[in-house]
């Protein structure tokens, strides 16, 4: 972390809390890198999307019994479950979006909105926000699958979204190193700043929506004070290489990060204090880049997806 005088302090796991890590399952079946995870309509169900174009439904109770939902010609970097319609939306590399009736394994609609990759999807009510590789945020009405608005946010890829319903603000992370905060009602930029030294890969508001946490290719975690106009309040040199994603536990007490350095790290959320490192040598972790995390409310199991084509499930016990 950074001390008050700006010096970088030595980062080491806090051994004052005993934490036990158990690897519960390893789901296999994808034939290429697994890029994204998305919860389904029950806390034990989730979807995965990968470089093989496969969208798969998994059950935390049934390892290696994945159900193929769709097979698309190109990589799937982003998935979004729209609870109101019970549809799954896939961001299809170079082809736009596909709206899937996942329970009946059929496509409801598709819309080619971009020739670029799609890295981020998020819905607010019936409006889908699509972050494209061309730096646009495209708004789509899910009910009639029509484009509502296009907003040019960056000259580089949009990589991440996070929504703050208290302030009605959408935080957008991009590969131009900036974070942009959009007023959702008026679709106007409220804040924009250079947040990192490299691409902003992940954004998450804290569960109380008082802070925004960002991670980046620069291997740093940064914390921004929402009530204070997004002033920076902390910075942690957290991994050796790019931090691909961040996910909170349901109660908000802890979060986990995953990295191109092949590790998963568990943090105290209030202080951004490192508690545990999960890696291949100590916990039979992933052998290549860890791309995505989902901390399920089902038994508080943590799910990770990797370039090694596997999905791992972790039980993290705080004693």
C-alpha positions in Angstrom: 0.0 0.0 0.0 1.0 3.7 -0.1 1.8 5.3 3.2 0.6 8.8 4.1 3.8 10.3 2.7 3.3 8.5 -0.6 5.9 5.9 -0.2 5.1 2.3 -1.2 4.9 0.0 1.8 5.9 -3.6 1.6 2.9 -5.8 0.8 2.7 -9.2 2.5 -0.2 -11.3 3.5 -1.7 -10.5 7.0 -1.1 -13.6 9.1 -3.1 -12.3 12.0 -6.3 -14.0 10.6 -6.2 -17.7 9.9 -7.6 -18.4 6.5 -8.1 -21.9 5.0 -8.5 -22.4 1.3 -10.0 -25.6 -0.2 -10.2 -26.3 -3.9 -13.7 -27.8 -4.2 -14.1 -28.4 -8.0 -12.3 -27.9 -11.3 -14.8 -27.7 -14.2 -13.5 -28.7 -17.6 -15.0 -28.7 -21.0 -14.0 -25.5 -22.8 -11.6 -25.9 -25.6 -10.0 -22.4 -25.3 -9.4 -19.7 -22.7 -12.3 -19.0 -20.4 -12.9 -15.2 -20.3 -16.1 -14.5 -18.4 -18.4 -15.8 -15.7 -22.0 -14.7 -15.0 -24.5 -15.7 -12.3 -27.8 -17.3 -13.4 -31.3 -17.2 -11.8 -30.3 -19.4 -8.8 -27.3 -18.8 -6.6 -25.7 -22.2 -7.4 -25.9 -21.7 -11.2 -23.6 -19.7 -13.4 -22.6 -19.3 -17.0 -19.2 -19.2 -18.7 -18.0 -17.8 -22.0 -14.8 -18.6 -23.8 -12.5 -18.3 -26.8 -14.1 -21.4 -28.3 -17.4 -19.5 -28.7 -19.2 -21.8 -26.3 -21.6 -20.4 -23.6 -22.1 -23.0 -20.9 -24.3 -23.3 -17.9 -22.8 -24.9 -14.7 -24.1 -26.0 -11.4 -21.9 -25.7 -8.3 -23.4 -28.9 -7.0 -22.5 -30.9 -10.2 -18.9 -30.5 -11.3 -18.1 -31.2 -15.0 -21.8 -31.5 -15.9 -22.0 -28.3 -17.9 -24.9 -27.7 -20.4 -24.1 -26.0 -23.7 -26.4 -23.0 -24.1 -25.0 -21.7 -27.4 -22.1 -22.2 -29.7 -21.0 -18.9 -31.4 -18.4 -18.6 -34.2 -16.1 -16.2 -32.3 -14.8 -15.6 -28.8 -17.2 -14.5 -26.0 -15.6 -12.0 -23.7 -18.8 -10.7 -22.0 -22.1 -12.2 -20.7 -25.0 -10.6 -18.9 -28.0 -12.2 -17.2 -31.1 -10.0 -17.5 -33.2 -11.1 -14.5 -36.5 -9.3 -15.6 -36.6 -11.2 -18.9 -34.7 -14.3 -17.8 -32.5 -13.9 -20.9 -28.8 -14.3 -21.2 -27.0 -11.8 -23.4 -23.7 -12.6 -25.0 -21.2 -10.1 -26.3 -20.0 -11.8 -29.5 -16.5 -10.8 -30.7 -16.9 -8.8 -33.9 -20.5 -9.7 -34.3 -22.5 -7.7 -31.7 -24.9 -9.2 -29.2 -27.0 -12.3 -29.0 -30.0 -12.5 -26.7 -30.5 -16.1 -25.6 -33.4 -18.0 -24.1 -30.9 -20.1 -22.2 -33.4 -22.5 -20.6 -34.7 -23.6 -24.1 -31.2 -23.2 -25.7 -32.4 -20.9 -28.5 -31.6 -17.5 -29.7 -34.3 -14.9 -29.3 -32.6 -12.0 -31.2 -29.3 -10.7 -32.3 -28.0 -7.3 -33.3 -24.8 -6.5 -35.1 -23.9 -3.1 -33.5 -20.1 -3.1 -33.9 -17.2 -4.8 -35.8 -15.1 -4.5 -32.6 -14.9 -6.7 -29.6 -17.4 -6.4 -26.7 -15.8 -6.5 -23.3 -18.5 -5.1 -21.0 -22.3 -5.6 -20.6 -24.6 -4.2 -18.0 -28.3 -3.5 -17.8 -30.3 -0.9 -15.9 -34.0 -1.8 -16.0 -34.6 -2.7 -19.7 -31.7 -0.8 -21.1 -28.6 -2.7 -22.0 -25.2 -0.9 -21.9 -22.7 -2.3 -24.3 -19.0 -1.4 -24.0 -17.2 -1.8 -27.4 -13.6 -2.1 -28.5 -14.1 1.1 -30.5 -14.6 3.1 -27.3 -18.4 3.5 -27.7 -21.1 2.8 -25.1 -24.2 1.7 -27.0 -27.6 1.6 -25.2 -30.1 -1.0 -26.4 -33.7 -1.5 -25.4 -33.9 -5.2 -24.5 -37.6 -5.4 -25.2 -37.5 -4.4 -28.8 -33.7 -4.9 -29.4 -33.4 -1.4 -30.8 -30.4 1.0 -30.4 -31.4 3.9 -28.1 -28.2 5.9 -28.0 -24.5 5.8 -28.8 -22.0 7.6 -26.6 -18.3 8.0 -27.6 -16.4 7.7 -24.4 -12.9 6.8 -25.5 -10.6 6.2 -28.5 -9.8 2.8 -27.1 -11.7 -0.2 -25.8 -14.3 0.0 -23.1 -13.3 -2.7 -20.6 -15.6 -2.5 -17.5 -18.8 -1.1 -16.1 -20.1 -0.7 -12.6 -23.5 1.0 -11.6 -24.2 3.1 -8.5 -28.0 3.2 -8.0 -27.6 5.6 -5.1 -26.1 8.3 -7.3 -27.5 7.0 -10.5 -24.0 6.9 -12.0 -22.3 4.5 -14.3 -18.6 4.1 -13.9 -16.8 3.1 -17.1 -13.2 1.8 -17.3 -11.3 2.0 -20.6 -8.0 1.1 -22.2 -7.0 4.8 -22.4 -6.3 4.5 -18.7 -9.3 6.7 -17.8 -12.4 6.2 -15.7 -15.5 8.0 -16.9 -18.6 8.5 -14.7 -21.8 9.0 -16.6 -25.1 10.5 -15.2 -27.5 7.7 -16.3 -30.6 9.9 -16.4 -29.1 12.6 -18.7 -26.4 10.4 -20.3 -23.9 13.2 -19.6 -20.3 12.8 -18.3 -20.0 14.0 -14.7 -16.4 13.0 -14.1 -13.5 11.8 -16.2 -9.9 11.3 -15.1 -6.7 9.4 -15.8 -6.9 6.8 -13.1 -4.1 4.3 -13.9 -0.9 4.0 -15.8 -2.4 1.5 -18.2 -5.8 0.0 -19.1 -8.6 -0.1 -16.5 -9.7 -3.7 -16.6 -12.2 -3.9 -13.7 -14.4 -1.6 -11.6 -16.6 -2.3 -8.6 -18.5 0.0 -6.3 -18.4 -1.1 -2.7 -21.6 -2.6 -1.5 -22.5 0.6 0.4 -21.7 2.6 -2.8 -19.4 5.0 -0.9 -16.3 4.0 -2.8 -15.3 2.8 -6.3 -12.5 0.3 -6.6 -10.5 0.0 -9.9 -7.9 -2.5 -11.1 -5.6 -2.2 -14.1 -3.0 -3.6 -16.4 -0.6 -1.6 -14.2 -1.1 -4.2 -11.4 -2.5 -1.7 -9.0 -5.7 -1.4 -7.0 -7.0 2.1 -6.5 -9.9 3.4 -4.3 -11.9 6.4 -5.1 -14.2 8.4 -2.7 -17.6 8.7 -4.4 -18.9 11.3 -1.9 -15.7 13.3 -2.3 -16.0 13.7 -6.1 -14.0 10.5 -6.7 -10.8 11.7 -5.0 -8.3 8.9 -4.7 -8.0 7.6 -1.1 -5.8 4.6 -1.5 -3.5 2.7 -3.9 -2.1 -0.8 -3.6 0.6 -2.4 -5.7 -1.3 -5.6 -5.6 0.0 -8.1 -8.2 3.0 -8.7 -10.4 1.1 -8.3 -13.6 -2.2 -7.0 -14.9 -5.2 -7.4 -12.6 -8.0 -8.7 -14.7 -10.9 -8.7 -12.4 -12.3 -8.0 -8.9 -15.2 -9.5 -7.1 -16.8 -8.8 -3.6 -18.1 -11.5 -1.2 -21.8 -11.0 -0.7 -21.5 -9.4 2.7 -19.0 -6.9 1.4 -16.3 -7.7 4.1 -13.8 -9.2 1.6 -13.0 -9.0 -2.1 -10.8 -11.1 -4.4 -8.6 -10.1 -7.3 -7.2 -12.2 -10.1 -4.3 -11.6 -12.4 -2.2 -12.4 -15.4 0.4 -13.5 -12.8 -1.7 -16.7 -12.3 -2.7 -15.8 -8.8 -5.9 -15.0 -6.9 -5.6 -12.7 -3.9 -8.1 -12.2 -1.1 -8.4 -8.8 0.6 -10.0 -7.1 3.6 -12.4 -4.8 1.9 -12.4 -1.9 4.4 -8.6 -1.5 4.5 -7.6 -3.2 1.2 -5.3 -5.4 3.2 -3.9 -8.6 1.7 -5.1 -11.7 3.6 -4.3 -14.7 1.3 -2.6 -15.6 -1.9 -4.1 -18.6 -3.9 -1.7 -20.0 -6.5 -0.6 -23.2 -8.2 2.2 -24.1 -5.9 0.3 -23.8 -2.7 -3.3 -24.6 -3.6 -3.2 -26.3 -7.0 -4.4 -23.1 -8.6 -4.4 -22.0 -12.2 -1.4 -22.5 -14.4 -1.9 -19.4 -16.6 -3.7 -16.0 -16.5 -6.8 -15.9 -14.2 -9.3 -13.8 -16.2 -12.5 -13.6 -14.1 -14.0 -14.1 -10.7 -17.4 -14.6 -9.3 -17.9 -14.8 -5.5 -21.2 -16.7 -5.2 -23.6 -16.3 -2.3 -24.0 -20.0 -2.5 -22.0 -21.2 0.5 -19.7 -18.2 -0.2 -17.9 -20.2 -2.9 -15.4 -18.3 -5.1 -15.3 -19.2 -8.8 -12.4 -18.4 -11.1 -11.9 -18.7 -14.8 -8.5 -19.0 -16.6 -6.6 -19.1 -19.8 -5.8 -22.8 -18.9 -9.4 -23.6 -20.0 -10.6 -24.5 -16.6 -13.0 -23.1 -14.0 -12.1 -23.6 -10.4 -14.3 -23.4 -7.3 -12.8 -22.3 -3.9 -14.0 -22.6 -0.4 -12.4 -19.8 1.6 -12.8 -20.2 5.4 -12.1 -17.2 7.6 -11.4 -18.4 11.1 
